[in-house]
Amino acid sequence: MAKEYIIIAALLIVALVAGFVAAEDVVQLNNDTTTVSDTNASSDTNATGEASDVLNGTASAWKIGWQRAKIALTFNQEKKAMEELKLADLRLIQARIAAKNGNEKAMANALEAHDRIIEKVQARVAKMDGAKDEAGIKASAEKLTGLARAIEVHQQRIEILKQKLASANLTEDQKARLENKIAKVENNTQKLVQLQESKKENLKNRLTAMTNKTDEEINKIIGIEKIKEQKGKK
């Protein structure tokens, strides 16, 4: 019975948090000169081919609000980082649609929100040092590999955004200002890539020190060769 009350309470908290943060985003959208919407598309497709709902108007606020609520109720730090990266993805989609609609202010706001999220992800990844034995190191490496794949998709979203900005109905001055913001987005995301790679290298060094495995065997365990193969194919 106690478990049922806990579940009900958790659901109520999710609903309240989602509603609150959605209201925040609705106010932000209403303060813009135009609504962040895409009337010419029914879905957004990410780099893996998975379709997601289009962000427009209040719908975008609820989707972002719901994702923020999920983050608030996720306590595992690795999973929390992945959920935050999904939220950053939503902000990139929001920025892309704003670009399509020629809304500089909405795009700038979405990019600034994106950077704040990426900084949180960086802080969480920086703390991923809990592995002490071979099994723990392997588990940590798998989490970092999953994060690397998610970051690759994220980087592809940034490229799509750059293409959308190039054809946006904005003045050259507006585009220049937004290009500077996108450059900051790229730089922050690249820092996350470097941090993830540094963490993997640390895991490799620790595993090398505690085992007699060859460099090839350790790379396979850590997943370094797998990432190199994926990058080579791309």
Helices and strands as residue ranges (DSSP letters): H 2-31, E 43-45, E 51-53, H 57-72, H 77-100, H 104-126, H 134-166, H 172-210, H 215-222, H 224-233
